[in-house]
């Protein structure tokens, strides 16, 4: 099943900016969730690459990246998180996602 870009964006946003659980977590639990979320986002990169390939859109989308980045920084601010750390993380995630997409395109998969 192929997902539309809008659905993929929704899924990615939900995975990335999911609400925090209401019960306290240990540092290890938080780190575990953080790593799992990061990995899930990279798994979505293949579906994003296929959707972009099907729609004839380029891998790079600076305006979309800016929206995702700004949303993540606002979410960090509202949760009292270190904005620089969150900004650096999302920059790295976006670049890793693009690398997956470029790799798939080069191999002829997406």
ABEGO torsion letter per residue (X at the ends): XBBBAAAAAAAAAAAAABBBBABBBBAAAAAAAAAAAAAAAAAAAAAAAAAAAAAGBBABBAAAAAAAAAAAAAAAAAAGBBAAAAAAAAAAAAAAAAAAAAAAAAAGAX
